[in-house]
């Protein structure tokens, strides 16, 4: 077995691929453990091979900061995770957390939480808690960043929920203009298999202009990319 803890495993729909976190430094040949902490790996049950997902350019060197919370698409094609690492090949500031997506077929890392959708430049605050669609093309996450979308207006200085959908970032926890966040924090996103619908909890009282919210507690909301607005469900805590 590896020489340190492995944990937080997730599995593809057919059971072939398993992504997990590990603090071990000997899971792959020639591994260079640059952070002495958690990294994200992928196991192929067909071949028995293990790959380092949260890698620098040489595929054996870990990030300079740890990586966490892997999620895998049902088809096993993509793994997303969060990391504050600075050496994964992108222009990001540490210790800011960003969301990344690993393509299993190519080993390529993509920056998901880019400033105004940039493929190279990280946003100005932490992005965490990714969830991924069945085909891996959509990823929902929460973020405190204020520059993930053009003309973003952050009315709460708290986490908001965003959706990366085939290269475009949308503010899910928004009020009517699609660019302005609610007046309270939004957390805990989950995502439909097709990647078009996000649910989340929020303390915001202005996400649904018709229903309003006077309970000052978390409620459940549903954002559909194919419909207008955010649907409100009263009483969720």
TORTITOR-848133 format. One line per field, with one value per residue (C-alpha): residue number from 0; x negated, z, y; residue in one letter. Coordinates in steps of 0.02 Angstrom, whole numbers, plus 32768, in hexadecimal, padded with zeros to 4 digits. Example, Ala and Ser with C-alpha at 12.3 -4.5 7.8 and 13.67 -1.06 7.14 Angstrom:
residues 2
seq = c(0,1)
px = c(7D99,7D54)
pz = c(8186,8165)
py = c(7F1F,7FCB)
type = c(A,S)
end
This chain:
residues 237
seq = c(0,1,2,3,4,5,6,7,8,9,10,11,12,13,14,15,16,17,18,19,20,21,22,23,24,25,26,27,28,29,30,31,32,33,34,35,36,37,38,39,40,41,42,43,44,45,46,47,48,49,50,51,52,53,54,55,56,57,58,59,60,61,62,63,64,65,66,67,68,69,70,71,72,73,74,75,76,77,78,79,80,81,82,83,84,85,86,87,88,89,90,91,92,93,94,95,96,97,98,99,100,101,102,103,104,105,106,107,108,109,110,111,112,113,114,115,116,117,118,119,120,121,122,123,124,125,126,127,128,129,130,131,132,133,134,135,136,137,138,139,140,141,142,143,144,145,146,147,148,149,150,151,152,153,154,155,156,157,158,159,160,161,162,163,164,165,166,167,168,169,170,171,172,173,174,175,176,177,178,179,180,181,182,183,184,185,186,187,188,189,190,191,192,193,194,195,196,197,198,199,200,201,202,203,204,205,206,207,208,209,210,211,212,213,214,215,216,217,218,219,220,221,222,223,224,225,226,227,228,229,230,231,232,233,234,235,236)
px = c(8000,7FD0,7F64,7FEB,80A7,8119,81CF,8266,827C,82FC,8325,8360,8406,83BC,8345,82A8,8263,8246,8208,81CB,8160,80BE,802E,7FC2,7F21,7F07,7FA6,7F53,7EA3,7E30,7EB1,7E70,7ED9,7ECA,7F45,7F3E,7FFB,8094,8092,8113,80F8,8157,815C,8187,81D4,81B8,80FC,80D7,807C,807D,806A,8042,80CF,8098,7FF3,7F77,7F43,7EDC,7F6B,7F03,7EF0,7F7D,7FBE,7F60,7FFD,8075,810C,81B6,8268,8263,8305,8311,8389,83FA,83A8,82FC,82B8,8297,8265,8279,8226,81F5,8146,80E3,8047,7FE6,7F85,800E,7FEE,805C,804D,809A,8072,8053,809F,813B,819E,81CF,8236,81DF,821A,81AD,81CE,81AF,818D,8105,80C8,80EA,8119,8193,81B3,826F,8278,8220,8238,82C5,82BA,81FF,81AB,8106,8125,8170,81F9,81DC,821B,823B,82A3,82CE,8349,8357,83DF,83DC,845B,8466,83FF,8389,83B3,8407,83C1,841B,83B9,83BF,834C,8324,82D5,831D,82D9,8311,838A,8385,83D4,83F1,8440,8424,84A7,8479,83BB,83E7,83DD,844D,8476,8438,844B,83C3,8421,83BF,8342,83B5,83CA,8477,84A8,852C,8555,8586,8611,8669,85D9,8572,84D6,8504,84F9,857C,8570,8536,84C2,84EA,849C,849E,84C2,84FD,8513,8588,853E,8556,84FC,8588,85D7,8582,85CE,8582,85A9,85A5,85C3,85E8,8693,869D,8679,8731,8784,8834,882B,87B5,8769,8783,8744,868B,8657,861A,8696,8685,867A,8678,8621,864A,85E0,8674,86ED,86F1,86CA,86AD,8739,8757,8785,87B5,8784,86E7,8666)
pz = c(8000,7FF5,807E,80BE,80C6,802D,803D,7FF3,7F5F,7ED3,7E46,7D91,7D5A,7D16,7DA9,7D40,7D80,7E36,7E66,7F16,7F87,7FCF,8037,7FFD,7FA1,7F4B,7EE7,7E3F,7E02,7E19,7E7A,7EB9,7F4E,7F4D,7FD8,8056,805C,7FFD,7F3F,7EC6,7E6A,7DEF,7DEF,7D52,7D85,7CD5,7CD4,7D8D,7D68,7DD9,7D93,7DEE,7DBE,7E1F,7DC4,7D85,7CCF,7CE1,7D24,7DB9,7E1C,7E91,7EAB,7F20,7F8C,7FAD,7F42,7F81,7F62,7EBE,7E5F,7DC5,7D32,7D20,7C7A,7CCC,7C4E,7CC6,7D7B,7DCF,7E71,7ED4,7EF9,7F2D,7ED4,7E6D,7DFA,7D9D,7D00,7D19,7D53,7E00,7EA7,7F43,7FB6,7F4C,7F28,7E74,7E1D,7D9D,7D26,7CEF,7C48,7C60,7BA8,7B95,7C45,7C24,7CB2,7C93,7D04,7D23,7D9B,7D29,7D38,7CBF,7C77,7C53,7C2D,7C7B,7D03,7DAB,7DFE,7E91,7F1E,7F50,7EE9,7F3B,7F48,7E92,7E50,7D9F,7D1C,7CD4,7C3A,7C94,7C2A,7CB9,7D66,7DF1,7E82,7F08,7F05,7F61,7EC3,7E7E,7DCC,7D8A,7D10,7CB2,7D12,7DAA,7E3B,7EE4,7F5E,7FF0,8000,8021,7FB9,7F20,7EAF,7DFC,7D6A,7CEA,7C52,7BB4,7BCB,7C0E,7CC5,7D03,7DAC,7DEB,7E8E,7E36,7E3A,7D9C,7D34,7D38,7D6F,7E20,7EB2,7F38,7FDB,803F,802D,7FB9,7FD8,7FBA,7EFF,7EAE,7DF6,7D86,7D1C,7C7D,7CCA,7CA9,7D55,7DF8,7EA6,7F3C,7FE6,800A,8092,800E,801B,7F6C,7EF3,7EC8,7EB1,7EB4,7F4F,7FB9,8057,8108,816D,8174,8164,80D9,8051,7FBB,7F0C,7E5C,7DC9,7D1A,7C89,7C15,7C7C,7CC2,7D77,7E13,7E5A,7F15,7F8D,8038,80DB,80B0,813C)
py = c(8000,80B7,8102,817A,8190,8182,81B9,8214,819F,81B7,813C,8145,80FD,805C,8045,804E,80F4,8124,81D2,81EF,825B,821C,825C,81C9,81F1,8149,8128,8146,8123,81B8,821C,82C3,82F8,83B5,83DC,834B,834F,8314,82FD,82B7,8213,81A6,80E8,8084,7FDD,7F97,7FB0,7FC5,8068,8101,81B2,8254,82CB,8366,836B,83E9,83DA,833C,82CE,8292,8334,8366,8415,8487,848E,83FD,83CE,8394,8358,82F7,82DA,826A,8270,81D9,81AB,81B1,822F,82BF,82DE,8387,83BE,8458,8494,8530,84EE,856C,84F6,849B,8501,859B,864E,8641,868F,8628,85FA,8619,857B,8558,84D2,8463,83DC,834A,82F4,823A,8217,829B,82C2,837B,83EF,847E,8514,851F,85B3,862F,86EB,871C,866C,8675,85D0,860A,868E,8662,86C9,873E,86CF,861B,85A1,84FB,846A,8430,83BC,8376,8340,8290,82BD,8333,83CB,842A,844E,84AD,84F7,857C,8612,86B3,86FC,879D,8791,86E8,8737,87DD,886E,87FF,885E,880D,884A,87DB,87C2,870C,866C,8661,85CD,85C6,854F,852A,84EC,84BC,8548,85D1,8603,8634,867C,8602,865E,86FF,877E,87BA,87FD,875A,87BA,87EE,8776,8761,87C2,872A,8697,8605,855B,849E,8491,83F2,83D1,836E,82E3,8349,83DE,845B,846B,84A0,8496,84EE,8537,85F1,8670,86F4,8742,878C,86FD,86EA,8792,874B,86DF,8746,86FE,8738,86A4,86D5,861E,85AE,8580,850D,8554,850D,8561,8521,855D,8542,85AD,865D,8685,861E,85B4,85C6,8539,857D,852B,84C8,84CC)
type = c(X,X,X,X,X,X,X,X,X,X,X,X,X,X,X,X,X,X,X,X,X,X,X,X,X,X,X,X,X,X,X,X,X,X,X,X,X,X,X,X,X,X,X,X,X,X,X,X,X,X,X,X,X,X,X,X,X,X,X,X,X,X,X,X,X,X,X,X,X,X,X,X,X,X,X,X,X,X,X,X,X,X,X,X,X,X,X,X,X,X,X,X,X,X,X,X,X,X,X,X,X,X,X,X,X,X,X,X,X,X,X,X,X,X,X,X,X,X,X,X,X,X,X,X,X,X,X,X,X,X,X,X,X,X,X,X,X,X,X,X,X,X,X,X,X,X,X,X,X,X,X,X,X,X,X,X,X,X,X,X,X,X,X,X,X,X,X,X,X,X,X,X,X,X,X,X,X,X,X,X,X,X,X,X,X,X,X,X,X,X,X,X,X,X,X,X,X,X,X,X,X,X,X,X,X,X,X,X,X,X,X,X,X,X,X,X,X,X,X,X,X,X,X,X,X,X,X,X,X,X,X,X,X,X,X,X,X)
end
